[in-house]
Amino acid sequence: MKKESAAYTILFMVVLSLVLSNVLGFVSSFTKERIEVNLTAIRAKAILEAVGINVHEMDLREMEKTFREKIQIDEFDGRKVYLASVDGRRVYAFEYTGAGLWGLVSAVIALDESFERLAGISFVRHSETPGLGGRIDENWFKRQFRGEKLSSSYPYLMFATNIAKPGNYDPNDSTVDAITGATGTSKAIEKLVNEAIKQWKPILMERYRR
């Protein structure tokens, strides 16, 4: 077959398309698997953090081992609850997705066995601006929620602005500090946390309260 012929050109393009299609399919499948593995690891880290287990110095293997040993998963009615015992107290964590400022935010929120206090919070994924709303991932921000007492009615938790020294670690005032310069994200997270508690607290109490 002459390389100059139209038939050769068509055949060459067909073969090239098939090869490229297979290559792209393989790359897509490999990339999807890597993304799923990474997301699983990020979710496990967020769950451990939310229930109060320090993971900052753990490598991936140690974190996976700790998750298997410390976290019990209870699935019912299409829901999933992560149970753990931390410092002799039961903790109940769940994942909740709501609107952030620039996209959806997936958070893991944990309540202690009294269902009147938060055990902690962490984030699985979000699209908030690095250096501004993205600071929800910073330890000072997440640490405010540990052991925080919930108000008896909605809103259960308030966000306040403290420019001088951000970080409210009083566990009894039902208040945490917002992120300075990220008002939109702070309001979105405040709503997300309160809506999550409104939805999940009665579910957890009905299923687990002794």
C-alpha atoms as an extended CHARMM CRD file, in Angstrom:
* protein
*
       210  EXT
         1         1  MET       CA              0.0000000000        0.0000000000        0.0000000000  PROA      1               0.0000000000
         2         2  LYS       CA              1.4370000000        3.3540000000       -0.9610000000  PROA      2               0.0000000000
         3         3  LYS       CA              1.9330000000        5.6980000000        1.9330000000  PROA      3               0.0000000000
         4         4  GLU       CA              0.5590000000        8.5190000000       -0.2250000000  PROA      4               0.0000000000
         5         5  SER       CA             -2.7850000000        6.7860000000       -0.7550000000  PROA      5               0.0000000000
         6         6  ALA       CA             -5.9450000000        7.9210000000        1.0220000000  PROA      6               0.0000000000
         7         7  ALA       CA             -6.5850000000        4.3530000000        2.2600000000  PROA      7               0.0000000000
         8         8  TYR       CA             -3.1950000000        4.2370000000        3.9970000000  PROA      8               0.0000000000
         9         9  THR       CA             -3.8570000000        7.5770000000        5.6610000000  PROA      9               0.0000000000
        10        10  ILE       CA             -7.2550000000        6.4320000000        6.9040000000  PROA      10              0.0000000000
        11        11  LEU       CA             -5.8800000000        3.1150000000        8.1820000000  PROA      11              0.0000000000
        12        12  PHE       CA             -3.0220000000        4.8710000000        9.9360000000  PROA      12              0.0000000000
        13        13  MET       CA             -5.4140000000        7.2830000000       11.6500000000  PROA      13              0.0000000000
        14        14  VAL       CA             -7.7010000000        4.4320000000       12.7570000000  PROA      14              0.0000000000
        15        15  VAL       CA             -4.7970000000        2.4470000000       14.2560000000  PROA      15              0.0000000000
        16        16  LEU       CA             -3.3870000000        5.5640000000       15.9260000000  PROA      16              0.0000000000
        17        17  SER       CA             -6.8050000000        6.4030000000       17.3890000000  PROA      17              0.0000000000
        18        18  LEU       CA             -7.1790000000        2.8840000000       18.8130000000  PROA      18              0.0000000000
        19        19  VAL       CA             -3.7150000000        3.0080000000       20.3810000000  PROA      19              0.0000000000
        20        20  LEU       CA             -4.3010000000        6.4510000000       21.8970000000  PROA      20              0.0000000000
        21        21  SER       CA             -7.7260000000        5.4010000000       23.1520000000  PROA      21              0.0000000000
        22        22  ASN       CA             -6.2600000000        2.3970000000       24.9580000000  PROA      22              0.0000000000
        23        23  VAL       CA             -3.4400000000        4.4610000000       26.4210000000  PROA      23              0.0000000000
        24        24  LEU       CA             -5.8300000000        7.1690000000       27.6490000000  PROA      24              0.0000000000
        25        25  GLY       CA             -8.1450000000        4.5230000000       29.0750000000  PROA      25              0.0000000000
        26        26  PHE       CA             -5.2900000000        2.9670000000       31.0310000000  PROA      26              0.0000000000
        27        27  VAL       CA             -4.0930000000        6.3480000000       32.3150000000  PROA      27              0.0000000000
        28        28  SER       CA             -7.6530000000        7.3250000000       33.2970000000  PROA      28              0.0000000000
        29        29  SER       CA             -8.1970000000        4.0410000000       35.1400000000  PROA      29              0.0000000000
        30        30  PHE       CA             -4.8470000000        4.3250000000       36.9310000000  PROA      30              0.0000000000
        31        31  THR       CA             -5.5000000000        7.9680000000       37.8550000000  PROA      31              0.0000000000
        32        32  LYS       CA             -9.0060000000        7.1610000000       39.1330000000  PROA      32              0.0000000000
        33        33  GLU       CA             -7.6260000000        4.3710000000       41.3290000000  PROA      33              0.0000000000
        34        34  ARG       CA             -4.9500000000        6.6780000000       42.7370000000  PROA      34              0.0000000000
        35        35  ILE       CA             -7.5360000000        9.3740000000       43.4630000000  PROA      35              0.0000000000
        36        36  GLU       CA             -9.7650000000        6.8530000000       45.2600000000  PROA      36              0.0000000000
        37        37  VAL       CA             -6.8310000000        5.5740000000       47.3190000000  PROA      37              0.0000000000
        38        38  ASN       CA             -5.8120000000        9.1260000000       48.2560000000  PROA      38              0.0000000000
        39        39  LEU       CA             -9.3860000000       10.0740000000       49.1640000000  PROA      39              0.0000000000
        40        40  THR       CA             -9.7120000000        6.9770000000       51.3480000000  PROA      40              0.0000000000
        41        41  ALA       CA             -6.5320000000        7.9350000000       53.1950000000  PROA      41              0.0000000000
        42        42  ILE       CA             -7.6670000000       11.5550000000       53.5950000000  PROA      42              0.0000000000
        43        43  ARG       CA            -11.0560000000       10.4000000000       54.9200000000  PROA      43              0.0000000000
        44        44  ALA       CA             -9.4230000000        8.0050000000       57.4070000000  PROA      44              0.0000000000
        45        45  LYS       CA             -7.1510000000       10.8160000000       58.6330000000  PROA      45              0.0000000000
        46        46  ALA       CA            -10.1150000000       13.1780000000       59.0170000000  PROA      46              0.0000000000
        47        47  ILE       CA            -12.1140000000       10.5910000000       60.9870000000  PROA      47              0.0000000000
        48        48  LEU       CA             -9.2290000000        9.8770000000       63.3480000000  PROA      48              0.0000000000
        49        49  GLU       CA             -8.6440000000       13.5930000000       63.8870000000  PROA      49              0.0000000000
        50        50  ALA       CA            -12.3290000000       14.2950000000       64.5140000000  PROA      50              0.0000000000
        51        51  VAL       CA            -12.6890000000       11.6040000000       67.1820000000  PROA      51              0.0000000000
        52        52  GLY       CA             -9.5930000000       12.9240000000       68.9620000000  PROA      52              0.0000000000
        53        53  ILE       CA             -6.7590000000       10.6270000000       67.8640000000  PROA      53              0.0000000000
        54        54  ASN       CA             -3.5040000000       12.4300000000       67.0410000000  PROA      54              0.0000000000
        55        55  VAL       CA             -2.3050000000       11.4380000000       63.5670000000  PROA      55              0.0000000000
        56        56  HSD       CA              0.1870000000       14.2080000000       62.8420000000  PROA      56              0.0000000000
        57        57  GLU       CA              3.2850000000       12.0530000000       63.2530000000  PROA      57              0.0000000000
        58        58  MET       CA              1.8470000000        8.8960000000       61.6940000000  PROA      58              0.0000000000
        59        59  ASP       CA              2.8550000000        7.6430000000       58.2810000000  PROA      59              0.0000000000
        60        60  LEU       CA              0.2130000000        6.1840000000       55.9650000000  PROA      60              0.0000000000
        61        61  ARG       CA              0.7240000000        2.5890000000       57.0740000000  PROA      61              0.0000000000
        62        62  GLU       CA              0.5080000000        3.4580000000       60.7700000000  PROA      62              0.0000000000
        63        63  MET       CA             -2.5720000000        5.5820000000       60.1740000000  PROA      63              0.0000000000
        64        64  GLU       CA             -4.3410000000        2.7610000000       58.3270000000  PROA      64              0.0000000000
        65        65  LYS       CA             -3.4420000000        0.3430000000       61.1310000000  PROA      65              0.0000000000
        66        66  THR       CA             -4.7530000000        2.7650000000       63.7690000000  PROA      66              0.0000000000
        67        67  PHE       CA             -7.9700000000        3.2500000000       61.8240000000  PROA      67              0.0000000000
        68        68  ARG       CA             -8.5780000000       -0.5020000000       61.6180000000  PROA      68              0.0000000000
        69        69  GLU       CA             -7.8720000000       -0.9510000000       65.3210000000  PROA      69              0.0000000000
        70        70  LYS       CA             -9.6580000000        2.0910000000       66.7420000000  PROA      70              0.0000000000
        71        71  ILE       CA            -12.6180000000        2.7710000000       64.4590000000  PROA      71              0.0000000000
        72        72  GLN       CA            -15.7730000000        0.6930000000       64.2670000000  PROA      72              0.0000000000
        73        73  ILE       CA            -18.1360000000        1.3890000000       61.3610000000  PROA      73              0.0000000000
        74        74  ASP       CA            -21.8860000000        1.1260000000       61.8660000000  PROA      74              0.0000000000
        75        75  GLU       CA            -23.9740000000        1.2210000000       58.6820000000  PROA      75              0.0000000000
        76        76  PHE       CA            -27.7640000000        1.5450000000       58.8320000000  PROA      76              0.0000000000
        77        77  ASP       CA            -30.5280000000        3.0940000000       56.7170000000  PROA      77              0.0000000000
        78        78  GLY       CA            -27.9940000000        4.2590000000       54.1400000000  PROA      78              0.0000000000
        79        79  ARG       CA            -26.0000000000        6.0680000000       56.8210000000  PROA      79              0.0000000000
        80        80  LYS       CA            -22.5150000000        5.4410000000       58.1360000000  PROA      80              0.0000000000
        81        81  VAL       CA            -21.3130000000        6.2290000000       61.6600000000  PROA      81              0.0000000000
        82        82  TYR       CA            -17.7300000000        5.8730000000       62.8680000000  PROA      82              0.0000000000
        83        83  LEU       CA            -17.4920000000        4.8090000000       66.5140000000  PROA      83              0.0000000000
        84        84  ALA       CA            -14.4220000000        5.0080000000       68.7340000000  PROA      84              0.0000000000
        85        85  SER       CA            -13.4470000000        4.9580000000       72.3900000000  PROA      85              0.0000000000
        86        86  VAL       CA            -11.1150000000        7.8180000000       73.2980000000  PROA      86              0.0000000000
        87        87  ASP       CA             -9.9060000000        8.3680000000       76.8710000000  PROA      87              0.0000000000
        88        88  GLY       CA            -12.5970000000        5.9950000000       78.1020000000  PROA      88              0.0000000000
        89        89  ARG       CA            -15.4790000000        7.8150000000       76.3960000000  PROA      89              0.0000000000
        90        90  ARG       CA            -17.4630000000        6.7990000000       73.3380000000  PROA      90              0.0000000000
        91        91  VAL       CA            -17.3200000000        9.1010000000       70.3440000000  PROA      91              0.0000000000
        92        92  TYR       CA            -19.6250000000        9.0960000000       67.3210000000  PROA      92              0.0000000000
        93        93  ALA       CA            -18.4600000000       10.6060000000       64.0260000000  PROA      93              0.0000000000
        94        94  PHE       CA            -20.1760000000       11.1150000000       60.6970000000  PROA      94              0.0000000000
        95        95  GLU       CA            -19.4080000000       12.7690000000       57.3860000000  PROA      95              0.0000000000
        96        96  TYR       CA            -21.5150000000       15.7050000000       56.2730000000  PROA      96              0.0000000000
        97        97  THR       CA            -21.3450000000       17.6720000000       53.0210000000  PROA      97              0.0000000000
        98        98  GLY       CA            -22.6070000000       21.2110000000       52.6470000000  PROA      98              0.0000000000
        99        99  ALA       CA            -21.9460000000       24.4230000000       50.7550000000  PROA      99              0.0000000000
       100       100  GLY       CA            -18.7340000000       26.3280000000       51.2910000000  PROA      100             0.0000000000
       101       101  LEU       CA            -17.9750000000       29.6970000000       49.7430000000  PROA      101             0.0000000000
       102       102  TRP       CA            -16.5140000000       28.2880000000       46.4990000000  PROA      102             0.0000000000
       103       103  GLY       CA            -17.8830000000       24.7570000000       46.3990000000  PROA      103             0.0000000000
       104       104  LEU       CA            -18.9420000000       21.8040000000       48.4730000000  PROA      104             0.0000000000
       105       105  VAL       CA            -17.2170000000       21.0890000000       51.7760000000  PROA      105             0.0000000000
       106       106  SER       CA            -17.0790000000       17.5510000000       53.1830000000  PROA      106             0.0000000000
       107       107  ALA       CA            -16.4710000000       17.5210000000       56.9180000000  PROA      107             0.0000000000
       108       108  VAL       CA            -16.2180000000       14.8180000000       59.5570000000  PROA      108             0.0000000000
       109       109  ILE       CA            -17.9690000000       15.9100000000       62.7510000000  PROA      109             0.0000000000
       110       110  ALA       CA            -17.8470000000       13.9490000000       66.0030000000  PROA      110             0.0000000000
       111       111  LEU       CA            -20.0170000000       14.1290000000       69.1240000000  PROA      111             0.0000000000
       112       112  ASP       CA            -19.1050000000       12.6500000000       72.4860000000  PROA      112             0.0000000000
       113       113  GLU       CA            -21.2680000000       10.1450000000       74.3550000000  PROA      113             0.0000000000
       114       114  SER       CA            -23.2780000000       12.8760000000       76.0980000000  PROA      114             0.0000000000
       115       115  PHE       CA            -24.3560000000       14.2250000000       72.6930000000  PROA      115             0.0000000000
       116       116  GLU       CA            -24.0090000000       17.6650000000       74.2780000000  PROA      116             0.0000000000
       117       117  ARG       CA            -20.4180000000       18.3250000000       73.2460000000  PROA      117             0.0000000000
       118       118  LEU       CA            -18.3990000000       18.1380000000       70.0760000000  PROA      118             0.0000000000
       119       119  ALA       CA            -15.4880000000       15.7290000000       70.1330000000  PROA      119             0.0000000000
       120       120  GLY       CA            -13.9250000000       17.3860000000       67.1150000000  PROA      120             0.0000000000
       121       121  ILE       CA            -14.0870000000       18.2820000000       63.4500000000  PROA      121             0.0000000000
       122       122  SER       CA            -11.9070000000       17.7370000000       60.4080000000  PROA      122             0.0000000000
       123       123  PHE       CA            -12.2730000000       18.1650000000       56.6610000000  PROA      123             0.0000000000
       124       124  VAL       CA            -12.1290000000       15.6030000000       53.8780000000  PROA      124             0.0000000000
       125       125  ARG       CA            -12.1880000000       18.0120000000       50.9460000000  PROA      125             0.0000000000
       126       126  HSD       CA            -13.0980000000       21.5710000000       50.0310000000  PROA      126             0.0000000000
       127       127  SER       CA            -12.4010000000       24.2810000000       47.4520000000  PROA      127             0.0000000000
       128       128  GLU       CA            -11.7780000000       27.2170000000       49.7760000000  PROA      128             0.0000000000
       129       129  THR       CA             -9.0740000000       29.7510000000       48.9580000000  PROA      129             0.0000000000
       130       130  PRO       CA             -5.5800000000       28.8470000000       50.2540000000  PROA      130             0.0000000000
       131       131  GLY       CA             -4.4250000000       31.3440000000       52.8730000000  PROA      131             0.0000000000
       132       132  LEU       CA             -7.9880000000       32.5430000000       53.4960000000  PROA      132             0.0000000000
       133       133  GLY       CA            -10.9210000000       30.1450000000       53.7740000000  PROA      133             0.0000000000
       134       134  GLY       CA             -8.5280000000       27.2580000000       53.2340000000  PROA      134             0.0000000000
       135       135  ARG       CA             -7.2650000000       27.9040000000       56.7620000000  PROA      135             0.0000000000
       136       136  ILE       CA            -10.1030000000       25.7050000000       58.0390000000  PROA      136             0.0000000000
       137       137  ASP       CA             -7.5050000000       22.9320000000       57.7030000000  PROA      137             0.0000000000
       138       138  GLU       CA             -5.1640000000       24.6170000000       60.1900000000  PROA      138             0.0000000000
       139       139  ASN       CA             -4.8220000000       22.9900000000       63.5930000000  PROA      139             0.0000000000
       140       140  TRP       CA             -5.6330000000       26.1530000000       65.5890000000  PROA      140             0.0000000000
       141       141  PHE       CA             -9.0250000000       26.3480000000       63.8770000000  PROA      141             0.0000000000
       142       142  LYS       CA             -9.9640000000       22.6840000000       64.2610000000  PROA      142             0.0000000000
       143       143  ARG       CA             -8.6700000000       22.5190000000       67.8410000000  PROA      143             0.0000000000
       144       144  GLN       CA            -11.3490000000       25.0240000000       68.9360000000  PROA      144             0.0000000000
       145       145  PHE       CA            -14.0790000000       22.4360000000       68.4150000000  PROA      145             0.0000000000
       146       146  ARG       CA            -12.6390000000       19.7830000000       70.7400000000  PROA      146             0.0000000000
       147       147  GLY       CA            -14.9370000000       19.3040000000       73.7030000000  PROA      147             0.0000000000
       148       148  GLU       CA            -16.9740000000       22.3880000000       72.8170000000  PROA      148             0.0000000000
       149       149  LYS       CA            -20.3480000000       22.4700000000       74.5670000000  PROA      149             0.0000000000
       150       150  LEU       CA            -23.3460000000       22.7470000000       72.2570000000  PROA      150             0.0000000000
       151       151  SER       CA            -26.1250000000       25.1980000000       72.9150000000  PROA      151             0.0000000000
       152       152  SER       CA            -29.4410000000       23.5630000000       73.8160000000  PROA      152             0.0000000000
       153       153  SER       CA            -31.1400000000       24.9890000000       70.7110000000  PROA      153             0.0000000000
       154       154  TYR       CA            -30.2870000000       25.9950000000       67.1470000000  PROA      154             0.0000000000
       155       155  PRO       CA            -27.7640000000       27.4390000000       66.4290000000  PROA      155             0.0000000000
       156       156  TYR       CA            -25.8010000000       25.0090000000       68.5470000000  PROA      156             0.0000000000
       157       157  LEU       CA            -22.4900000000       26.7290000000       67.8590000000  PROA      157             0.0000000000
       158       158  MET       CA            -21.6640000000       30.3500000000       67.0670000000  PROA      158             0.0000000000
       159       159  PHE       CA            -18.6980000000       31.8280000000       65.2170000000  PROA      159             0.0000000000
       160       160  ALA       CA            -17.2190000000       35.0700000000       66.5510000000  PROA      160             0.0000000000
       161       161  THR       CA            -14.5550000000       37.4030000000       65.1810000000  PROA      161             0.0000000000
       162       162  ASN       CA            -11.3980000000       37.8700000000       67.2470000000  PROA      162             0.0000000000
       163       163  ILE       CA             -8.8300000000       39.8440000000       65.2690000000  PROA      163             0.0000000000
       164       164  ALA       CA             -6.3970000000       40.3180000000       68.1580000000  PROA      164             0.0000000000
       165       165  LYS       CA             -5.9070000000       36.6630000000       69.0170000000  PROA      165             0.0000000000
       166       166  PRO       CA             -7.8680000000       34.1540000000       66.9300000000  PROA      166             0.0000000000
       167       167  GLY       CA             -8.6030000000       30.8660000000       68.6220000000  PROA      167             0.0000000000
       168       168  ASN       CA            -11.2970000000       30.4550000000       71.2910000000  PROA      168             0.0000000000
       169       169  TYR       CA            -10.5160000000       27.4360000000       73.4460000000  PROA      169             0.0000000000
       170       170  ASP       CA            -13.1580000000       27.9400000000       76.1420000000  PROA      170             0.0000000000
       171       171  PRO       CA            -15.0920000000       24.6420000000       75.9200000000  PROA      171             0.0000000000
       172       172  ASN       CA            -18.2010000000       25.9870000000       77.6410000000  PROA      172             0.0000000000
       173       173  ASP       CA            -19.2510000000       29.0890000000       75.6870000000  PROA      173             0.0000000000
       174       174  SER       CA            -20.5950000000       27.3390000000       72.5440000000  PROA      174             0.0000000000
       175       175  THR       CA            -18.4580000000       29.6990000000       70.4740000000  PROA      175             0.0000000000
       176       176  VAL       CA            -15.4140000000       29.3890000000       68.2350000000  PROA      176             0.0000000000
       177       177  ASP       CA            -13.4680000000       32.0780000000       66.4120000000  PROA      177             0.0000000000
       178       178  ALA       CA            -14.0620000000       32.6780000000       62.7320000000  PROA      178             0.0000000000
       179       179  ILE       CA            -11.1930000000       33.0580000000       60.2940000000  PROA      179             0.0000000000
       180       180  THR       CA            -10.1610000000       36.6870000000       59.9240000000  PROA      180             0.0000000000
       181       181  GLY       CA            -10.4370000000       37.8100000000       56.3010000000  PROA      181             0.0000000000
       182       182  ALA       CA            -12.5710000000       34.8160000000       55.3220000000  PROA      182             0.0000000000
       183       183  THR       CA            -16.0420000000       35.8980000000       56.3840000000  PROA      183             0.0000000000
       184       184  GLY       CA            -17.8220000000       33.9950000000       53.6160000000  PROA      184             0.0000000000
       185       185  THR       CA            -16.1240000000       30.6960000000       54.3950000000  PROA      185             0.0000000000
       186       186  SER       CA            -16.6000000000       31.1740000000       58.1410000000  PROA      186             0.0000000000
       187       187  LYS       CA            -20.3350000000       31.7480000000       57.7200000000  PROA      187             0.0000000000
       188       188  ALA       CA            -20.5850000000       28.7310000000       55.4220000000  PROA      188             0.0000000000
       189       189  ILE       CA            -18.7870000000       26.4470000000       57.9010000000  PROA      189             0.0000000000
       190       190  GLU       CA            -20.8870000000       27.7910000000       60.7750000000  PROA      190             0.0000000000
       191       191  LYS       CA            -24.0440000000       26.8860000000       58.8590000000  PROA      191             0.0000000000
       192       192  LEU       CA            -22.6330000000       23.5060000000       57.8040000000  PROA      192             0.0000000000
       193       193  VAL       CA            -21.7790000000       22.5270000000       61.3880000000  PROA      193             0.0000000000
       194       194  ASN       CA            -25.1320000000       23.6250000000       62.7730000000  PROA      194             0.0000000000
       195       195  GLU       CA            -27.1260000000       21.9210000000       60.0250000000  PROA      195             0.0000000000
       196       196  ALA       CA            -25.0990000000       18.7380000000       60.4900000000  PROA      196             0.0000000000
       197       197  ILE       CA            -25.7920000000       18.6860000000       64.2290000000  PROA      197             0.0000000000
       198       198  LYS       CA            -29.4750000000       19.4760000000       63.6710000000  PROA      198             0.0000000000
       199       199  GLN       CA            -29.7820000000       16.5060000000       61.3210000000  PROA      199             0.0000000000
       200       200  TRP       CA            -27.5170000000       13.9820000000       63.0340000000  PROA      200             0.0000000000
       201       201  LYS       CA            -27.8430000000       14.5850000000       66.7760000000  PROA      201             0.0000000000
       202       202  PRO       CA            -31.3510000000       13.0580000000       67.0930000000  PROA      202             0.0000000000
       203       203  ILE       CA            -30.3010000000       10.1130000000       64.9140000000  PROA      203             0.0000000000
       204       204  LEU       CA            -27.2810000000        9.3810000000       67.0870000000  PROA      204             0.0000000000
       205       205  MET       CA            -29.2320000000        9.8140000000       70.3170000000  PROA      205             0.0000000000
       206       206  GLU       CA            -31.9610000000        7.4410000000       69.1940000000  PROA      206             0.0000000000
       207       207  ARG       CA            -29.5020000000        4.7540000000       68.1290000000  PROA      207             0.0000000000
       208       208  TYR       CA            -26.7910000000        4.9460000000       70.7680000000  PROA      208             0.0000000000
       209       209  ARG       CA            -28.0730000000        6.6520000000       73.9080000000  PROA      209             0.0000000000
       210       210  ARG       CA            -28.0190000000        4.2070000000       76.8090000000  PROA      210             0.0000000000
